[in-house]
Amino acid sequence: MSDIIEYKGYQTKIEFDSDSNLLFGVVMGINDRIIIEAEGVTEFKDAFHESVDDYLALCKELNKEPQKPYKGVFNVRVSPALHKEAAQEAYRRSITLNEFVCEAIEQHLELEEKYSEWKESQRIVDEPRFNFSEIRTAKVGNLLQYQPRTAENLN
């Protein structure tokens, strides 16, 4: 499940504003500001598509090149020590610093994806319900800690 949707190469994250009870989003990866608001998910998707289409039409009308999200070039600011360490590691591996950074980002994203998949697989579909006879308490400092009774803690 993802809260990021894509249309014609543009992306937005669906977020909820509890003050206005609206879904909202901002097109990511461009400097031009495209804001989407809607009451429901279907309306949000439709508004996002319409906003991107309107943006592209406006750019054409103004004879302006629409901004492309994620051109593949960005600046990264790191400490001089980290810069040196990364450059030395890239040199040891006979690759460019750019290739080293790309590999590091890819590895991090792969690990994040695997972790997300694992977390999703660990979800309990139906949370167990307890009544007070099934719960034992333990005093921890000034607080009471409640734990469900299990075979290990029946004493």
Backbone as JSON, one array per atom type, in Angstrom:
{
  "sequence": "MSDIIEYKGYQTKIEFDSDSNLLFGVVMGINDRIIIEAEGVTEFKDAFHESVDDYLALCKELNKEPQKPYKGVFNVRVSPALHKEAAQEAYRRSITLNEFVCEAIEQHLELEEKYSEWKESQRIVDEPRFNFSEIRTAKVGNLLQYQPRTAENLN",
  "N": [[0.84, -1.17, 0.0], [0.57, 2.19, -0.86], [0.95, 5.66, -0.26], [1.62, 7.41, -2.15], [0.99, 8.69, -5.29], [1.1, 8.52, -8.9], [1.21, 10.31, -11.96], [1.6, 10.84, -15.33], [4.37, 10.99, -14.94], [4.64, 12.71, -12.8], [4.47, 13.07, -9.26], [2.64, 12.76, -6.18], [2.08, 12.89, -2.66], [-0.48, 11.56, -0.74], [-2.0, 13.2, 1.85], [-3.56, 13.79, 5.07], [-5.51, 16.38, 6.41], [-6.49, 17.13, 9.48], [-7.71, 19.36, 10.54], [-9.18, 20.62, 8.5], [-10.49, 18.47, 7.48], [-9.77, 17.42, 5.01], [-8.17, 15.79, 2.22], [-4.88, 16.3, 1.11], [-2.19, 17.33, -1.05], [1.06, 17.89, -2.5], [2.68, 18.38, -5.53], [5.57, 16.57, -6.06], [9.13, 17.08, -6.38], [9.45, 19.2, -8.16], [9.95, 22.74, -8.67], [7.88, 24.5, -9.27], [4.74, 25.19, -7.86], [2.26, 22.96, -7.2], [-0.72, 22.3, -5.84], [-2.94, 20.04, -4.34], [-6.25, 19.41, -3.31], [-8.9, 17.61, -1.76], [-11.98, 15.9, -0.89], [-12.28, 13.13, -0.78], [-10.65, 9.97, -1.64], [-10.95, 9.12, -4.36], [-11.81, 11.53, -5.51], [-9.54, 13.0, -4.95], [-7.56, 11.75, -6.53], [-8.63, 12.29, -9.08], [-8.53, 15.11, -9.02], [-5.77, 15.48, -8.83], [-4.87, 14.44, -11.3], [-6.18, 16.24, -13.01], [-4.98, 18.64, -12.18], [-2.28, 18.26, -12.92], [-2.61, 18.02, -15.69], [-3.65, 20.59, -16.21], [-1.44, 22.14, -15.43], [0.49, 21.36, -17.33], [-0.81, 22.26, -19.65], [-0.94, 25.03, -19.13], [1.78, 25.66, -19.07], [2.39, 25.17, -21.76], [0.78, 27.08, -22.98], [2.03, 29.4, -22.03], [4.39, 29.21, -23.26], [6.43, 27.92, -21.93], [8.83, 25.66, -20.68], [7.73, 22.75, -19.14], [8.51, 21.82, -15.8], [10.52, 19.03, -15.12], [10.19, 16.3, -13.03], [12.69, 14.96, -10.91], [15.39, 14.76, -12.32], [17.64, 13.3, -12.11], [19.91, 14.38, -11.14], [21.43, 15.8, -8.36], [22.51, 17.78, -5.58], [24.53, 16.84, -2.85], [25.11, 17.47, 0.48], [27.66, 16.89, 2.67], [29.73, 16.16, 5.52], [33.19, 17.2, 5.52], [34.84, 15.09, 6.38], [33.26, 12.77, 5.97], [32.94, 12.97, 3.21], [35.6, 12.62, 2.38], [36.09, 9.99, 3.33], [34.19, 8.52, 1.85], [35.07, 9.03, -0.76], [37.6, 7.85, -0.67], [36.9, 5.17, -0.26], [35.49, 4.66, -2.63], [37.61, 4.96, -4.43], [39.25, 2.82, -3.62], [37.66, 0.74, -4.49], [37.77, 1.08, -7.16], [35.86, 2.65, -8.5], [33.77, 5.45, -9.42], [33.1, 8.32, -7.32], [30.49, 9.11, -7.63], [29.28, 6.71, -8.56], [29.65, 5.19, -6.26], [28.03, 6.56, -4.4], [25.53, 6.22, -5.64], [25.28, 3.39, -5.47], [25.18, 3.15, -2.67], [22.79, 4.48, -2.05], [20.95, 2.86, -3.49], [21.29, 0.39, -2.12], [20.43, 1.13, 0.44], [17.73, 1.78, -0.06], [16.79, -0.71, -0.96], [17.09, -2.21, 1.4], [15.29, -0.81, 3.03], [12.9, -1.38, 1.68], [12.78, -4.18, 2.01], [12.61, -4.25, 4.79], [10.16, -2.94, 5.17], [8.44, -4.77, 3.91], [8.83, -6.94, 5.62], [7.85, -5.86, 8.03], [5.18, -5.52, 7.29], [4.45, -8.2, 6.96], [4.47, -9.02, 9.57], [2.3, -7.97, 10.8], [-0.53, -8.14, 12.9], [-3.63, -9.31, 12.13], [-6.19, -9.42, 13.42], [-6.44, -7.81, 16.37], [-5.7, -9.1, 19.55], [-8.21, -9.46, 22.06], [-8.67, -8.68, 25.44], [-9.92, -9.56, 28.66], [-10.17, -8.35, 32.04], [-9.55, -10.51, 33.69], [-7.73, -11.91, 32.28], [-5.42, -10.52, 32.36], [-2.35, -9.59, 33.82], [-0.71, -7.65, 36.32], [2.17, -5.64, 36.88], [4.17, -3.88, 39.09], [6.07, -1.16, 38.2], [8.31, 0.95, 39.18], [6.58, 3.88, 39.84], [4.53, 3.2, 38.22], [1.98, 1.1, 36.83], [2.3, -1.82, 35.01], [0.72, -3.43, 32.41], [0.17, -6.68, 31.3], [-0.69, -9.25, 29.01], [-1.84, -12.43, 30.16], [0.19, -15.21, 29.82], [1.48, -18.52, 29.08], [4.05, -18.39, 30.04], [4.04, -16.36, 31.98], [2.21, -16.97, 34.04], [2.45, -17.19, 36.8]],
  "CA": [[0.0, 0.0, 0.0], [1.37, 3.4, -0.96], [0.2, 6.9, -0.23], [2.16, 8.23, -3.23], [0.4, 8.34, -6.58], [1.86, 9.07, -10.02], [0.48, 10.57, -13.19], [2.44, 11.48, -16.34], [5.71, 11.21, -14.4], [4.57, 13.57, -11.62], [4.03, 12.32, -8.09], [2.22, 13.47, -4.98], [1.77, 12.05, -1.5], [-1.79, 11.88, -0.18], [-1.94, 13.45, 3.29], [-4.84, 14.17, 5.65], [-5.51, 17.55, 7.29], [-7.6, 16.91, 10.41], [-8.4, 20.63, 10.79], [-10.14, 20.89, 7.43], [-11.07, 17.19, 7.04], [-9.49, 17.26, 3.59], [-6.93, 15.19, 1.77], [-4.12, 17.29, 0.36], [-0.89, 16.89, -1.54], [1.84, 18.82, -3.3], [3.46, 17.64, -6.52], [6.94, 16.45, -5.57], [10.24, 17.04, -7.3], [9.54, 20.37, -9.02], [9.88, 24.01, -7.94], [6.55, 25.07, -9.45], [3.9, 24.7, -6.76], [0.96, 22.41, -7.59], [-1.34, 21.82, -4.6], [-4.18, 19.31, -4.59], [-7.11, 19.19, -2.15], [-10.15, 16.91, -2.09], [-12.63, 15.29, 0.27], [-12.12, 11.67, -0.79], [-9.52, 9.45, -2.4], [-11.26, 9.18, -5.79], [-11.8, 12.94, -5.89], [-8.14, 13.45, -4.89], [-6.88, 11.26, -7.73], [-9.14, 13.06, -10.22], [-8.0, 16.48, -8.9], [-4.34, 15.4, -9.13], [-4.75, 14.3, -12.76], [-6.61, 17.51, -13.61], [-3.97, 19.66, -11.86], [-1.1, 18.02, -13.77], [-3.0, 18.38, -17.06], [-3.73, 22.06, -16.24], [-0.07, 22.65, -15.36], [1.11, 21.14, -18.64], [-1.48, 23.16, -20.61], [-0.51, 26.39, -18.82], [3.17, 25.79, -19.54], [2.35, 25.25, -23.22], [0.2, 28.38, -23.3], [3.02, 30.43, -21.7], [5.61, 28.87, -23.99], [7.4, 27.6, -20.88], [9.11, 24.23, -20.57], [7.3, 22.23, -17.83], [9.59, 21.22, -15.02], [10.52, 17.56, -15.07], [10.62, 15.84, -11.71], [13.76, 13.98, -10.76], [16.25, 14.71, -13.5], [18.76, 12.39, -11.87], [21.05, 15.16, -10.68], [21.17, 16.58, -7.16], [23.69, 18.03, -4.75], [24.48, 16.25, -1.52], [26.05, 18.11, 1.38], [28.15, 16.0, 3.73], [30.9, 16.71, 6.2], [34.43, 16.91, 4.8], [35.34, 13.77, 6.78], [32.47, 11.75, 5.27], [33.3, 13.11, 1.8], [36.92, 11.99, 2.21], [35.95, 8.54, 3.54], [33.46, 7.96, 0.71], [35.95, 9.11, -1.93], [38.65, 6.83, -0.52], [36.29, 3.85, -0.48], [35.25, 4.55, -4.07], [38.91, 4.76, -5.07], [39.66, 1.44, -3.32], [36.85, -0.17, -5.3], [37.96, 1.45, -8.57], [34.64, 3.23, -9.06], [33.69, 6.88, -9.17], [32.35, 8.7, -6.12], [29.09, 9.1, -8.03], [28.83, 5.31, -8.56], [29.61, 4.76, -4.86], [26.82, 7.14, -3.79], [24.38, 5.53, -6.24], [25.2, 2.06, -4.85], [24.76, 3.3, -1.27], [21.36, 4.81, -2.05], [20.22, 1.66, -3.92], [21.32, -0.58, -1.04], [19.57, 1.62, 1.51], [16.33, 1.64, -0.48], [16.47, -2.15, -0.96], [16.91, -2.61, 2.8], [14.03, -0.21, 3.49], [11.81, -2.14, 1.09], [12.72, -5.47, 2.69], [12.13, -4.01, 6.15], [8.72, -2.65, 5.07], [7.77, -6.04, 3.62], [8.86, -7.73, 6.84], [6.91, -5.26, 8.97], [3.84, -5.83, 6.81], [4.2, -9.62, 7.21], [4.36, -9.24, 11.01], [1.07, -7.35, 11.32], [-1.58, -9.01, 13.41], [-4.85, -8.86, 11.49], [-7.16, -9.16, 14.49], [-5.75, -7.62, 17.64], [-6.34, -9.9, 20.6], [-9.0, -8.74, 23.05], [-8.47, -9.25, 26.77], [-10.7, -9.01, 29.76], [-9.25, -8.14, 33.15], [-9.1, -11.77, 34.3], [-6.63, -12.44, 31.47], [-4.3, -9.57, 32.42], [-1.65, -9.5, 35.09], [-0.04, -6.36, 36.43], [3.46, -5.62, 37.57], [4.5, -2.51, 39.45], [7.36, -0.72, 37.71], [8.41, 2.3, 39.74], [5.26, 4.35, 40.24], [3.58, 2.85, 37.18], [1.55, -0.29, 36.7], [2.49, -2.32, 33.65], [-0.25, -4.47, 32.14], [0.62, -7.66, 30.32], [-1.62, -10.38, 28.9], [-1.34, -13.66, 30.76], [0.65, -16.26, 28.9], [2.0, -19.69, 29.79], [5.31, -18.03, 30.69], [3.9, -15.45, 33.11], [1.02, -17.28, 34.82], [2.69, -17.17, 38.25]],
  "C": [[0.89, 1.23, 0.0], [0.47, 4.62, -0.9], [0.75, 7.89, -1.25], [1.55, 7.74, -4.54], [1.16, 9.08, -7.68], [0.95, 9.24, -11.22], [1.39, 11.36, -14.12], [3.83, 11.84, -15.8], [5.76, 12.12, -13.18], [4.0, 12.77, -10.46], [3.56, 13.26, -6.99], [1.94, 12.45, -3.89], [0.43, 12.51, -0.95], [-1.63, 12.03, 1.33], [-3.3, 13.92, 3.77], [-4.66, 15.35, 6.58], [-6.73, 17.43, 8.2], [-8.34, 18.2, 10.73], [-9.49, 20.89, 9.76], [-10.89, 19.64, 6.97], [-10.9, 16.97, 5.54], [-8.23, 16.46, 3.37], [-6.2, 16.27, 0.98], [-2.8, 16.69, -0.08], [-0.24, 18.0, -2.34], [2.66, 17.98, -4.27], [4.93, 17.72, -6.11], [7.94, 16.58, -6.72], [10.33, 18.19, -8.29], [9.44, 21.62, -8.16], [8.55, 24.71, -8.11], [5.62, 24.41, -8.43], [2.55, 24.24, -7.31], [0.39, 21.74, -6.34], [-2.68, 21.19, -4.94], [-4.92, 19.17, -3.27], [-8.38, 18.49, -2.61], [-10.7, 16.28, -0.82], [-12.42, 13.79, 0.34], [-10.99, 11.25, -1.71], [-9.78, 9.54, -3.91], [-11.22, 10.61, -6.29], [-10.37, 13.47, -5.9], [-7.4, 13.02, -6.15], [-7.32, 12.05, -8.96], [-8.57, 14.49, -10.21], [-6.51, 16.52, -9.23], [-4.13, 15.32, -10.64], [-5.09, 15.62, -13.45], [-5.57, 18.61, -13.37], [-2.73, 19.5, -12.72], [-1.42, 18.41, -15.2], [-3.07, 19.9, -17.21], [-2.34, 22.69, -16.23], [0.62, 22.52, -16.72], [0.5, 22.06, -19.7], [-1.05, 24.6, -20.39], [0.91, 26.63, -19.3], [3.2, 25.95, -21.06], [1.83, 26.62, -23.65], [1.2, 29.53, -23.07], [4.34, 30.23, -22.44], [6.76, 28.59, -23.01], [7.59, 26.09, -20.85], [8.63, 23.74, -19.19], [8.48, 21.61, -17.09], [9.41, 19.71, -14.99], [10.97, 17.14, -13.68], [11.78, 14.85, -11.83], [14.57, 13.78, -12.03], [17.4, 13.74, -13.33], [20.02, 13.09, -11.42], [20.63, 15.92, -9.43], [22.46, 16.74, -6.39], [23.49, 17.4, -3.38], [25.53, 16.95, -0.67], [26.39, 17.15, 2.51], [29.34, 16.68, 4.39], [32.16, 16.39, 5.37], [34.98, 15.52, 5.14], [34.59, 12.65, 6.05], [32.77, 11.78, 3.76], [34.62, 12.39, 1.52], [36.81, 10.47, 2.31], [35.25, 7.87, 2.35], [34.34, 7.95, -0.54], [37.05, 8.05, -1.87], [38.1, 5.43, -0.76], [36.0, 3.64, -1.96], [36.55, 4.27, -4.82], [39.4, 3.33, -4.86], [38.9, 0.44, -4.19], [36.99, 0.09, -6.8], [36.66, 1.89, -9.24], [34.66, 4.73, -8.76], [32.93, 7.13, -7.86], [30.85, 8.69, -6.43], [28.52, 7.67, -8.01], [28.71, 4.79, -7.13], [28.34, 5.27, -4.18], [25.57, 6.46, -4.34], [24.18, 4.15, -5.62], [24.68, 2.16, -3.42], [23.26, 3.6, -1.18], [20.53, 3.59, -2.44], [20.17, 0.63, -2.8], [20.4, -0.15, 0.11], [18.1, 1.44, 1.16], [15.9, 0.18, -0.52], [16.23, -2.64, 0.47], [15.61, -2.05, 3.36], [12.84, -0.98, 2.96], [11.65, -3.5, 1.77], [12.19, -5.31, 4.1], [10.63, -3.73, 6.14], [7.93, -3.91, 4.8], [7.72, -6.91, 4.87], [7.86, -7.19, 7.85], [5.48, -5.59, 8.58], [3.49, -7.29, 7.11], [4.0, -9.91, 8.7], [3.08, -8.67, 11.6], [0.09, -8.41, 11.79], [-2.89, -8.47, 12.87], [-5.9, -8.51, 12.52], [-6.4, -9.01, 15.79], [-6.47, -8.44, 18.7], [-7.09, -9.0, 21.58], [-8.82, -9.44, 24.39], [-9.53, -8.72, 27.7], [-9.76, -9.0, 30.97], [-8.79, -9.43, 33.81], [-7.93, -12.37, 33.53], [-5.38, -11.56, 31.55], [-3.66, -9.62, 33.79], [-0.94, -8.17, 35.13], [1.28, -6.54, 37.15], [3.77, -4.17, 37.87], [5.93, -2.22, 39.0], [7.5, 0.73, 38.16], [7.07, 2.72, 40.27], [4.17, 3.97, 39.24], [3.18, 1.39, 37.28], [1.71, -0.68, 35.25], [1.53, -3.48, 33.45], [0.28, -5.39, 31.06], [-0.43, -8.76, 30.22], [-1.0, -11.61, 29.56], [-0.97, -14.65, 29.66], [1.13, -17.42, 29.73], [3.25, -19.33, 30.57], [5.11, -17.17, 31.94], [2.66, -15.71, 33.97], [1.25, -17.2, 36.33], [2.37, -15.85, 38.88]]
}
